[in-house]
Amino acid sequence: MKRLIATLQSFRDDERGSLAVETVLIIPVLFWAYLSMFAIFDAYRQHSINQKAAYTIGDIISRETTPLDNDYLNGTRDILAYLTANTESDVAVRVTSVKYDGNNDVYKRDWSQAKGWKPALSNSDVGKLKDLLPVMPHNERVMVVETFVKYDPPFATGLQDREIENFVFTRPRYAPRVLWLSQ
C-alpha cells in the first residue's frame, strides 16, 4: 500500500508534460478568441462600408434634375450591391422625398419608392421619422435614402445574422426637389 501511495504522490508532484496539457487546453480558447475578434472587426467594417454606400447613393440622387423612375431605382440597388460586395437579393433600398410643412409642424411625403423586401413609406410612416429628420424651413425638402443589407458573420463565434440598416438624408443640390416619374 505504501508503494502505491508513493507512486501516486510521485505522479502528483511530477511536472513533466504539464506544458503540453496546458497547451492542449488553451489553444482552442485562443483560436476561438482570434476568430471572434476577426468576426467583430468584419461586422464593424461591413457597417462602415454600408454607411458609405448609403451616403454615396444619397449624394447621387441629390444631384438629379430629371425625374427618377424604376430603372433608376433598380440601378441604385445594383450600386448598393456592388459597393457592399453583396448579391442583389441581399440588399434593399428605399428612397423618399420628404417636405416640411412649417405651418403645421409636420413632415410629409412627396413620394416614396422601394426596391427589395422593404415597402415604401406612407405619410404616417414619415411622420414617425420626425426625430430622425433635420430641422428645416417651411416648404424645404430632403431626400431620405434608407439602405438594408443582410449580413452573415464569417464564423459562428456568437454573432448572429442581422440586417444592417442605414438612414441618410440629403438636400437636393441643383433643383428645389427630386421628382418621381409616374408610369
ChimeraX commands (.cxc) that place a marker at each C-alpha (Angstrom):
marker #1 position 0.00,0.00,0.00 radius 0.5
marker #1 position 2.86,2.38,0.84 radius 0.5
marker #1 position 4.31,1.69,-2.54 radius 0.5
marker #1 position 1.00,2.66,-4.27 radius 0.5
marker #1 position 0.74,5.87,-2.22 radius 0.5
marker #1 position 4.34,6.77,-3.03 radius 0.5
marker #1 position 3.71,6.18,-6.74 radius 0.5
marker #1 position 0.60,8.38,-6.68 radius 0.5
marker #1 position 2.45,11.14,-4.81 radius 0.5
marker #1 position 5.28,10.92,-7.30 radius 0.5
marker #1 position 2.76,11.22,-10.17 radius 0.5
marker #1 position 1.09,14.20,-8.47 radius 0.5
marker #1 position 4.38,16.04,-7.94 radius 0.5
marker #1 position 5.81,15.30,-11.40 radius 0.5
marker #1 position 5.60,18.44,-13.60 radius 0.5
marker #1 position 6.96,16.94,-16.80 radius 0.5
marker #1 position 4.46,17.26,-19.66 radius 0.5
marker #1 position 2.30,19.88,-17.93 radius 0.5
marker #1 position 3.10,22.38,-20.67 radius 0.5
marker #1 position 1.65,20.05,-23.29 radius 0.5
marker #1 position -1.55,19.62,-21.27 radius 0.5
marker #1 position -1.89,23.37,-20.76 radius 0.5
marker #1 position -1.32,23.94,-24.47 radius 0.5
marker #1 position -4.00,21.43,-25.41 radius 0.5
marker #1 position -6.43,23.19,-23.07 radius 0.5
marker #1 position -5.67,26.80,-24.07 radius 0.5
marker #1 position -5.19,26.55,-27.88 radius 0.5
marker #1 position -8.94,26.10,-28.65 radius 0.5
marker #1 position -9.79,29.10,-26.44 radius 0.5
marker #1 position -7.16,31.27,-28.14 radius 0.5
marker #1 position -8.33,30.14,-31.57 radius 0.5
marker #1 position -11.96,30.93,-30.71 radius 0.5
marker #1 position -10.93,34.37,-29.35 radius 0.5
marker #1 position -9.00,35.14,-32.55 radius 0.5
marker #1 position -11.94,34.14,-34.77 radius 0.5
marker #1 position -14.32,36.17,-32.57 radius 0.5
marker #1 position -12.16,39.28,-32.87 radius 0.5
marker #1 position -11.97,38.79,-36.63 radius 0.5
marker #1 position -15.77,38.38,-36.88 radius 0.5
marker #1 position -16.40,41.50,-34.76 radius 0.5
marker #1 position -13.92,43.53,-36.83 radius 0.5
marker #1 position -15.62,42.29,-40.01 radius 0.5
marker #1 position -19.06,43.34,-38.68 radius 0.5
marker #1 position -17.79,46.87,-37.94 radius 0.5
marker #1 position -16.09,47.01,-41.34 radius 0.5
marker #1 position -19.32,45.96,-43.07 radius 0.5
marker #1 position -21.32,48.60,-41.13 radius 0.5
marker #1 position -18.84,51.24,-42.28 radius 0.5
marker #1 position -18.97,50.10,-45.91 radius 0.5
marker #1 position -22.78,50.10,-45.87 radius 0.5
marker #1 position -22.93,53.58,-44.39 radius 0.5
marker #1 position -20.55,54.93,-47.03 radius 0.5
marker #1 position -22.62,53.27,-49.76 radius 0.5
marker #1 position -25.81,54.88,-48.38 radius 0.5
marker #1 position -24.16,58.32,-48.39 radius 0.5
marker #1 position -22.95,57.73,-51.95 radius 0.5
marker #1 position -26.45,56.83,-53.15 radius 0.5
marker #1 position -27.92,59.82,-51.30 radius 0.5
marker #1 position -25.38,62.10,-52.96 radius 0.5
marker #1 position -26.10,60.66,-56.41 radius 0.5
marker #1 position -29.84,61.16,-56.00 radius 0.5
marker #1 position -29.46,64.68,-54.59 radius 0.5
marker #1 position -27.74,65.77,-57.82 radius 0.5
marker #1 position -30.58,64.67,-60.12 radius 0.5
marker #1 position -32.53,67.31,-62.00 radius 0.5
marker #1 position -34.69,64.91,-64.03 radius 0.5
marker #1 position -37.40,62.68,-62.52 radius 0.5
marker #1 position -36.36,59.29,-61.17 radius 0.5
marker #1 position -38.02,56.08,-62.37 radius 0.5
marker #1 position -37.98,52.33,-61.68 radius 0.5
marker #1 position -34.89,51.78,-63.82 radius 0.5
marker #1 position -33.01,54.44,-61.85 radius 0.5
marker #1 position -34.02,52.86,-58.55 radius 0.5
marker #1 position -33.00,49.42,-59.81 radius 0.5
marker #1 position -29.65,50.97,-60.71 radius 0.5
marker #1 position -29.22,52.36,-57.18 radius 0.5
marker #1 position -29.91,48.89,-55.82 radius 0.5
marker #1 position -27.27,47.48,-58.17 radius 0.5
marker #1 position -24.82,50.15,-56.97 radius 0.5
marker #1 position -25.57,49.25,-53.35 radius 0.5
marker #1 position -24.97,45.56,-54.07 radius 0.5
marker #1 position -21.69,46.39,-55.85 radius 0.5
marker #1 position -20.38,48.80,-53.21 radius 0.5
marker #1 position -21.15,46.41,-50.35 radius 0.5
marker #1 position -19.98,43.29,-52.24 radius 0.5
marker #1 position -23.36,41.58,-51.87 radius 0.5
marker #1 position -25.81,39.91,-54.18 radius 0.5
marker #1 position -28.83,41.87,-55.34 radius 0.5
marker #1 position -31.13,39.61,-53.31 radius 0.5
marker #1 position -29.31,40.60,-50.08 radius 0.5
marker #1 position -29.81,44.36,-50.46 radius 0.5
marker #1 position -32.81,46.68,-50.43 radius 0.5
marker #1 position -33.09,50.43,-50.92 radius 0.5
marker #1 position -35.88,52.87,-50.11 radius 0.5
marker #1 position -35.91,56.47,-51.35 radius 0.5
marker #1 position -38.38,59.03,-50.02 radius 0.5
marker #1 position -38.85,62.69,-50.84 radius 0.5
marker #1 position -39.86,64.49,-47.63 radius 0.5
marker #1 position -41.27,68.01,-47.36 radius 0.5
marker #1 position -41.52,70.02,-44.15 radius 0.5
marker #1 position -44.76,71.93,-43.53 radius 0.5
marker #1 position -43.72,74.61,-41.06 radius 0.5
marker #1 position -47.27,75.94,-40.61 radius 0.5
marker #1 position -48.43,72.63,-39.16 radius 0.5
marker #1 position -45.00,71.41,-37.95 radius 0.5
marker #1 position -45.25,68.10,-39.84 radius 0.5
marker #1 position -43.10,66.21,-42.31 radius 0.5
marker #1 position -44.96,64.99,-45.39 radius 0.5
marker #1 position -44.06,62.53,-48.08 radius 0.5
marker #1 position -43.94,63.75,-51.68 radius 0.5
marker #1 position -43.24,60.23,-52.88 radius 0.5
marker #1 position -41.59,57.06,-51.66 radius 0.5
marker #1 position -40.29,54.08,-53.64 radius 0.5
marker #1 position -38.51,50.92,-52.58 radius 0.5
marker #1 position -36.67,48.04,-54.21 radius 0.5
marker #1 position -36.15,44.85,-52.28 radius 0.5
marker #1 position -38.08,43.43,-49.34 radius 0.5
marker #1 position -38.88,46.78,-47.66 radius 0.5
marker #1 position -42.13,48.61,-48.50 radius 0.5
marker #1 position -42.37,52.28,-49.46 radius 0.5
marker #1 position -43.14,54.75,-46.67 radius 0.5
marker #1 position -46.59,56.20,-46.14 radius 0.5
marker #1 position -47.32,59.71,-44.83 radius 0.5
marker #1 position -47.88,58.32,-41.33 radius 0.5
marker #1 position -44.54,56.46,-41.54 radius 0.5
marker #1 position -42.79,59.71,-42.48 radius 0.5
marker #1 position -44.46,61.47,-39.55 radius 0.5
marker #1 position -42.88,58.91,-37.20 radius 0.5
marker #1 position -39.42,59.86,-38.51 radius 0.5
marker #1 position -39.65,63.36,-37.04 radius 0.5
marker #1 position -36.85,62.72,-34.52 radius 0.5
marker #1 position -34.52,61.46,-37.26 radius 0.5
marker #1 position -35.12,64.25,-39.77 radius 0.5
marker #1 position -33.32,67.60,-39.65 radius 0.5
marker #1 position -34.81,70.92,-38.64 radius 0.5
marker #1 position -35.88,72.56,-41.89 radius 0.5
marker #1 position -37.51,75.80,-43.01 radius 0.5
marker #1 position -41.08,75.82,-44.29 radius 0.5
marker #1 position -41.57,74.02,-47.65 radius 0.5
marker #1 position -37.99,72.70,-47.67 radius 0.5
marker #1 position -37.38,69.17,-48.97 radius 0.5
marker #1 position -34.84,66.44,-48.29 radius 0.5
marker #1 position -34.23,63.08,-49.89 radius 0.5
marker #1 position -34.22,60.21,-47.41 radius 0.5
marker #1 position -32.26,57.17,-48.53 radius 0.5
marker #1 position -32.52,54.01,-46.47 radius 0.5
marker #1 position -30.38,51.00,-47.25 radius 0.5
marker #1 position -30.80,47.50,-45.89 radius 0.5
marker #1 position -28.16,44.81,-46.25 radius 0.5
marker #1 position -28.27,41.26,-44.90 radius 0.5
marker #1 position -25.09,40.40,-43.01 radius 0.5
marker #1 position -23.87,36.88,-42.30 radius 0.5
marker #1 position -20.82,36.69,-39.99 radius 0.5
marker #1 position -17.85,34.83,-41.48 radius 0.5
marker #1 position -17.54,32.49,-38.47 radius 0.5
marker #1 position -20.02,31.03,-35.97 radius 0.5
marker #1 position -18.50,32.58,-32.85 radius 0.5
marker #1 position -21.65,34.02,-31.28 radius 0.5
marker #1 position -22.55,36.86,-33.68 radius 0.5
marker #1 position -25.99,36.42,-35.21 radius 0.5
marker #1 position -27.10,37.04,-38.78 radius 0.5
marker #1 position -28.52,40.54,-38.96 radius 0.5
marker #1 position -29.78,43.26,-41.22 radius 0.5
marker #1 position -27.65,46.39,-41.40 radius 0.5
marker #1 position -29.81,49.49,-41.83 radius 0.5
marker #1 position -28.68,52.99,-42.74 radius 0.5
marker #1 position -30.73,56.18,-42.75 radius 0.5
marker #1 position -29.33,59.12,-44.73 radius 0.5
marker #1 position -30.96,62.41,-45.67 radius 0.5
marker #1 position -29.63,64.83,-48.26 radius 0.5
marker #1 position -30.94,68.15,-49.53 radius 0.5
marker #1 position -31.40,68.31,-53.31 radius 0.5
marker #1 position -28.47,70.23,-54.78 radius 0.5
marker #1 position -29.38,71.54,-58.23 radius 0.5
marker #1 position -33.17,71.63,-58.09 radius 0.5
marker #1 position -35.70,72.50,-55.40 radius 0.5
marker #1 position -36.81,68.86,-55.27 radius 0.5
marker #1 position -36.24,65.47,-56.83 radius 0.5
marker #1 position -39.25,64.19,-58.73 radius 0.5
marker #1 position -40.57,60.69,-59.35 radius 0.5
marker #1 position -41.75,59.78,-62.85 radius 0.5
marker #1 position -45.16,58.12,-62.52 radius 0.5
marker #1 position -45.67,55.43,-65.12 radius 0.5
marker link #1:1,2 radius 0.2
marker link #1:2,3 radius 0.2
marker link #1:3,4 radius 0.2
marker link #1:4,5 radius 0.2
marker link #1:5,6 radius 0.2
marker link #1:6,7 radius 0.2
marker link #1:7,8 radius 0.2
marker link #1:8,9 radius 0.2
marker link #1:9,10 radius 0.2
marker link #1:10,11 radius 0.2
marker link #1:11,12 radius 0.2
marker link #1:12,13 radius 0.2
marker link #1:13,14 radius 0.2
marker link #1:14,15 radius 0.2
marker link #1:15,16 radius 0.2
marker link #1:16,17 radius 0.2
marker link #1:17,18 radius 0.2
marker link #1:18,19 radius 0.2
marker link #1:19,20 radius 0.2
marker link #1:20,21 radius 0.2
marker link #1:21,22 radius 0.2
marker link #1:22,23 radius 0.2
marker link #1:23,24 radius 0.2
marker link #1:24,25 radius 0.2
marker link #1:25,26 radius 0.2
marker link #1:26,27 radius 0.2
marker link #1:27,28 radius 0.2
marker link #1:28,29 radius 0.2
marker link #1:29,30 radius 0.2
marker link #1:30,31 radius 0.2
marker link #1:31,32 radius 0.2
marker link #1:32,33 radius 0.2
marker link #1:33,34 radius 0.2
marker link #1:34,35 radius 0.2
marker link #1:35,36 radius 0.2
marker link #1:36,37 radius 0.2
marker link #1:37,38 radius 0.2
marker link #1:38,39 radius 0.2
marker link #1:39,40 radius 0.2
marker link #1:40,41 radius 0.2
marker link #1:41,42 radius 0.2
marker link #1:42,43 radius 0.2
marker link #1:43,44 radius 0.2
marker link #1:44,45 radius 0.2
marker link #1:45,46 radius 0.2
marker link #1:46,47 radius 0.2
marker link #1:47,48 radius 0.2
marker link #1:48,49 radius 0.2
marker link #1:49,50 radius 0.2
marker link #1:50,51 radius 0.2
marker link #1:51,52 radius 0.2
marker link #1:52,53 radius 0.2
marker link #1:53,54 radius 0.2
marker link #1:54,55 radius 0.2
marker link #1:55,56 radius 0.2
marker link #1:56,57 radius 0.2
marker link #1:57,58 radius 0.2
marker link #1:58,59 radius 0.2
marker link #1:59,60 radius 0.2
marker link #1:60,61 radius 0.2
marker link #1:61,62 radius 0.2
marker link #1:62,63 radius 0.2
marker link #1:63,64 radius 0.2
marker link #1:64,65 radius 0.2
marker link #1:65,66 radius 0.2
marker link #1:66,67 radius 0.2
marker link #1:67,68 radius 0.2
marker link #1:68,69 radius 0.2
marker link #1:69,70 radius 0.2
marker link #1:70,71 radius 0.2
marker link #1:71,72 radius 0.2
marker link #1:72,73 radius 0.2
marker link #1:73,74 radius 0.2
marker link #1:74,75 radius 0.2
marker link #1:75,76 radius 0.2
marker link #1:76,77 radius 0.2
marker link #1:77,78 radius 0.2
marker link #1:78,79 radius 0.2
marker link #1:79,80 radius 0.2
marker link #1:80,81 radius 0.2
marker link #1:81,82 radius 0.2
marker link #1:82,83 radius 0.2
marker link #1:83,84 radius 0.2
marker link #1:84,85 radius 0.2
marker link #1:85,86 radius 0.2
marker link #1:86,87 radius 0.2
marker link #1:87,88 radius 0.2
marker link #1:88,89 radius 0.2
marker link #1:89,90 radius 0.2
marker link #1:90,91 radius 0.2
marker link #1:91,92 radius 0.2
marker link #1:92,93 radius 0.2
marker link #1:93,94 radius 0.2
marker link #1:94,95 radius 0.2
marker link #1:95,96 radius 0.2
marker link #1:96,97 radius 0.2
marker link #1:97,98 radius 0.2
marker link #1:98,99 radius 0.2
marker link #1:99,100 radius 0.2
marker link #1:100,101 radius 0.2
marker link #1:101,102 radius 0.2
marker link #1:102,103 radius 0.2
marker link #1:103,104 radius 0.2
marker link #1:104,105 radius 0.2
marker link #1:105,106 radius 0.2
marker link #1:106,107 radius 0.2
marker link #1:107,108 radius 0.2
marker link #1:108,109 radius 0.2
marker link #1:109,110 radius 0.2
marker link #1:110,111 radius 0.2
marker link #1:111,112 radius 0.2
marker link #1:112,113 radius 0.2
marker link #1:113,114 radius 0.2
marker link #1:114,115 radius 0.2
marker link #1:115,116 radius 0.2
marker link #1:116,117 radius 0.2
marker link #1:117,118 radius 0.2
marker link #1:118,119 radius 0.2
marker link #1:119,120 radius 0.2
marker link #1:120,121 radius 0.2
marker link #1:121,122 radius 0.2
marker link #1:122,123 radius 0.2
marker link #1:123,124 radius 0.2
marker link #1:124,125 radius 0.2
marker link #1:125,126 radius 0.2
marker link #1:126,127 radius 0.2
marker link #1:127,128 radius 0.2
marker link #1:128,129 radius 0.2
marker link #1:129,130 radius 0.2
marker link #1:130,131 radius 0.2
marker link #1:131,132 radius 0.2
marker link #1:132,133 radius 0.2
marker link #1:133,134 radius 0.2
marker link #1:134,135 radius 0.2
marker link #1:135,136 radius 0.2
marker link #1:136,137 radius 0.2
marker link #1:137,138 radius 0.2
marker link #1:138,139 radius 0.2
marker link #1:139,140 radius 0.2
marker link #1:140,141 radius 0.2
marker link #1:141,142 radius 0.2
marker link #1:142,143 radius 0.2
marker link #1:143,144 radius 0.2
marker link #1:144,145 radius 0.2
marker link #1:145,146 radius 0.2
marker link #1:146,147 radius 0.2
marker link #1:147,148 radius 0.2
marker link #1:148,149 radius 0.2
marker link #1:149,150 radius 0.2
marker link #1:150,151 radius 0.2
marker link #1:151,152 radius 0.2
marker link #1:152,153 radius 0.2
marker link #1:153,154 radius 0.2
marker link #1:154,155 radius 0.2
marker link #1:155,156 radius 0.2
marker link #1:156,157 radius 0.2
marker link #1:157,158 radius 0.2
marker link #1:158,159 radius 0.2
marker link #1:159,160 radius 0.2
marker link #1:160,161 radius 0.2
marker link #1:161,162 radius 0.2
marker link #1:162,163 radius 0.2
marker link #1:163,164 radius 0.2
marker link #1:164,165 radius 0.2
marker link #1:165,166 radius 0.2
marker link #1:166,167 radius 0.2
marker link #1:167,168 radius 0.2
marker link #1:168,169 radius 0.2
marker link #1:169,170 radius 0.2
marker link #1:170,171 radius 0.2
marker link #1:171,172 radius 0.2
marker link #1:172,173 radius 0.2
marker link #1:173,174 radius 0.2
marker link #1:174,175 radius 0.2
marker link #1:175,176 radius 0.2
marker link #1:176,177 radius 0.2
marker link #1:177,178 radius 0.2
marker link #1:178,179 radius 0.2
marker link #1:179,180 radius 0.2
marker link #1:180,181 radius 0.2
marker link #1:181,182 radius 0.2
marker link #1:182,183 radius 0.2
view
